[in-house]
Amino acid sequence: MKTIGFIYPDHAAEDDYPLAQRLLGDAVTLSVTHIYGTDLHAVAELLDLGSEHRLAEGAEQLAPLFPDAVVWACTSGSFVFGRNGAAEQITKLAAASGTPASSTSFAFTRALRALGLKRVAITASYPDEVATLFREFLAAEGVDVTQLSSAGIDTAAEVGQLRPDEVAELVTRGDHPDADALLIPDTAMRTIALIDPIEQRLGKPVLTANQVTIWEGLRLAGASTRADGIGRLFREGDADAV
């Protein structure tokens, strides 16, 4: 039995994790703990949210579970540091937790490598200023962004209140015909139950924040990344290619 710990900011769409747990079965345990900051999609607040001392607090909360891997389940709270800063962030998290660590931002790029894809469209819930930083992070990782759409939603709490039909509409609106995959980068958005229907509608892989975060945790822990009902990444992604 593998245990993967997830450090999740505040509260919004963490119920994606027990839903994924049911789809994955009993071979792994997905354990979510929470840290808190100012709920605002703005650079200064996100830098504080992803700071070393806050992530160390999350690692301490997970320590009694002896996790096989720990993932910082926040995209904006990682890419806002830039590619090098985000890499330093997970190095420090690994040291604090004593186990392999990653973040949602790197989970996206590793999931793309596992699927052999480099050209993407992004549908972000964030304001433009924050969404642009995600595009810059991906570019530093060798990913070509063909289109970036941002909804301009200021808080994770607001994103978490979106109905499934609103999420589906927001997501599909951001697709581009030249993109090989569509990325939805906010862990505050409930997406696990919507991935398969949206992939069928668009005819391409859809990578969402909570989906890739869970996949990355499984990969780091050496657990199986194969499952039905969580998108093409879990059916076809080659974890050994990362």
C-alpha positions in Angstrom: 0.0 0.0 0.0 1.4 3.3 -1.1 0.5 6.6 0.6 0.7 9.9 -1.3 0.4 13.1 0.6 -1.0 16.3 -0.9 -0.6 19.7 0.5 -3.7 21.6 -0.6 -4.2 25.3 -0.2 -7.4 26.4 1.7 -10.6 24.7 0.6 -12.3 24.6 -2.9 -12.1 21.4 -4.9 -10.4 18.9 -2.6 -13.3 16.5 -3.1 -11.7 15.6 -6.4 -9.2 13.5 -4.4 -11.6 11.1 -2.7 -13.3 10.8 -6.1 -10.0 9.8 -7.7 -9.4 7.5 -4.8 -12.5 5.5 -5.6 -11.4 5.2 -9.2 -7.9 4.1 -8.3 -9.0 1.5 -5.8 -7.4 0.3 -2.6 -3.8 -0.1 -3.8 -3.0 3.5 -2.8 -4.1 6.0 -0.3 -4.5 9.7 -1.3 -4.1 11.8 1.9 -4.9 15.6 1.7 -3.8 18.1 4.3 -4.4 21.9 4.1 -2.4 25.0 4.6 -3.9 28.5 4.6 -3.0 31.9 3.2 -4.8 34.8 1.6 -7.2 33.5 -1.0 -6.3 35.7 -3.9 -4.9 35.0 -7.4 -2.3 37.7 -7.1 1.5 37.4 -7.3 2.4 38.6 -3.8 -0.3 36.4 -2.1 0.7 33.4 -4.2 4.4 33.8 -3.3 3.4 33.8 0.4 1.1 30.8 -0.1 3.9 28.7 -1.6 6.6 29.9 0.8 9.0 27.5 2.4 7.6 27.8 5.9 4.0 27.2 4.8 5.0 24.0 2.8 7.1 22.8 5.8 3.9 23.1 7.9 2.1 20.9 5.4 4.9 18.4 5.4 4.8 18.3 9.2 1.0 17.5 9.1 1.6 14.7 6.7 4.6 13.2 8.6 2.6 10.8 10.9 1.3 9.1 7.7 4.8 8.3 6.5 4.0 9.2 2.9 5.9 7.6 0.0 5.7 11.0 -1.9 4.4 14.5 -1.2 3.0 16.9 -3.8 2.3 20.6 -3.4 -1.2 20.6 -4.9 -1.2 24.2 -6.2 -0.3 25.3 -9.7 -0.2 29.1 -9.2 1.6 28.8 -5.9 4.4 27.0 -7.7 4.8 28.5 -11.2 4.6 32.1 -9.7 8.2 31.4 -8.5 9.4 30.9 -12.1 10.9 27.6 -13.3 14.1 27.8 -11.1 12.2 29.0 -8.1 9.6 26.3 -8.4 12.4 23.7 -8.7 14.0 25.0 -5.5 10.6 25.0 -3.8 10.2 21.2 -4.3 13.8 20.5 -3.4 13.1 22.2 0.0 9.7 20.4 0.3 11.5 17.0 -0.3 14.0 17.9 2.5 11.2 18.9 4.9 9.2 15.8 4.2 12.0 13.3 3.8 10.4 11.9 0.7 10.3 12.5 -3.0 8.3 15.7 -3.7 6.9 17.7 -6.6 4.3 20.3 -7.4 1.3 20.7 -9.8 3.3 22.9 -12.2 5.9 20.2 -12.7 3.2 17.6 -12.8 1.8 19.3 -15.9 5.1 19.2 -17.8 5.9 15.6 -16.8 2.4 14.5 -17.8 2.9 16.1 -21.2 6.2 14.2 -21.6 4.5 11.0 -20.6 2.0 11.6 -23.5 4.7 12.8 -25.9 3.1 16.2 -26.3 4.6 19.7 -26.5 1.9 22.0 -28.1 -0.9 23.0 -25.8 -3.8 25.4 -25.2 -4.5 26.7 -21.7 -7.8 27.6 -20.1 -7.0 29.3 -16.8 -9.4 30.6 -14.2 -6.8 33.2 -13.1 -6.5 36.9 -14.0 -4.3 37.6 -17.1 -1.2 38.5 -15.0 -1.1 35.2 -13.2 -2.1 33.1 -16.3 0.8 34.6 -18.3 3.3 33.4 -15.6 2.0 29.8 -16.3 2.7 30.2 -20.0 6.2 31.5 -19.2 6.8 28.5 -16.9 5.7 26.0 -19.6 7.9 27.8 -22.1 10.9 27.3 -19.8 10.1 23.6 -19.8 10.0 23.5 -23.6 6.2 23.6 -24.0 4.6 25.6 -26.9 1.4 27.4 -25.9 -0.7 28.0 -28.9 -3.5 29.8 -27.0 -4.0 31.2 -23.5 -7.4 32.0 -22.2 -8.0 33.4 -18.7 -11.3 33.9 -17.0 -10.1 36.6 -14.6 -11.5 34.9 -11.4 -9.8 36.4 -8.4 -10.2 33.7 -5.7 -10.1 29.9 -5.4 -13.3 30.0 -3.5 -15.1 31.5 -6.5 -13.6 28.8 -8.8 -14.7 26.1 -6.4 -18.3 27.3 -6.7 -18.5 26.8 -10.4 -21.1 24.3 -11.5 -20.0 21.3 -13.7 -21.7 22.8 -16.8 -19.9 26.1 -16.1 -16.6 24.4 -15.8 -17.2 22.4 -19.1 -18.1 25.6 -20.9 -15.2 27.5 -19.6 -12.8 24.7 -20.4 -13.9 23.9 -24.0 -14.0 27.6 -24.9 -10.2 27.7 -24.5 -9.4 25.0 -26.9 -7.4 25.7 -30.1 -7.3 23.4 -33.2 -3.4 23.5 -33.3 -3.1 22.3 -29.7 -2.3 18.7 -29.1 -3.7 19.0 -25.5 -5.8 21.3 -23.4 -4.5 22.3 -20.0 -6.7 23.5 -17.1 -4.3 24.7 -14.4 -6.3 25.5 -11.2 -6.6 22.9 -8.4 -9.5 24.9 -7.1 -11.6 23.7 -10.1 -13.5 20.4 -9.8 -12.6 18.5 -12.9 -12.0 14.8 -12.2 -15.5 13.8 -13.2 -15.4 15.9 -16.3 -12.2 14.8 -18.0 -13.4 11.8 -20.0 -16.5 13.6 -21.4 -14.5 16.7 -22.4 -11.8 14.6 -24.0 -14.5 12.8 -26.0 -15.9 16.2 -27.0 -12.6 17.7 -28.1 -10.8 14.6 -29.4 -7.6 15.3 -27.5 -6.0 14.8 -24.1 -7.3 17.1 -21.4 -4.9 17.7 -18.5 -6.3 19.2 -15.3 -4.6 20.4 -12.2 -5.9 17.8 -9.7 -5.6 15.0 -12.3 -1.9 15.6 -13.0 -1.2 16.2 -9.3 -2.5 12.8 -8.4 -0.7 11.2 -11.4 2.6 12.8 -10.4 2.2 11.6 -6.8 1.6 8.0 -8.0 4.6 8.2 -10.3 6.9 9.5 -7.6 5.7 6.9 -5.1 6.3 4.1 -7.7 2.6 3.2 -7.7 0.6 2.3 -10.8 -0.5 5.3 -12.9 -3.1 3.2 -14.8 -6.8 3.8 -14.1 -10.1 4.2 -16.0 -12.3 7.3 -15.7 -9.5 9.9 -15.2 -8.6 10.7 -18.8 -6.1 9.6 -21.4 -3.1 10.4 -19.1 -4.1 7.5 -16.9 -4.8 5.2 -19.8 -1.9 6.0 -22.1 0.7 8.1 -20.2 4.1 6.5 -20.0 5.5 7.3 -16.6 8.9 5.9 -17.5 9.3 8.5 -20.3 9.4 11.4 -17.8 
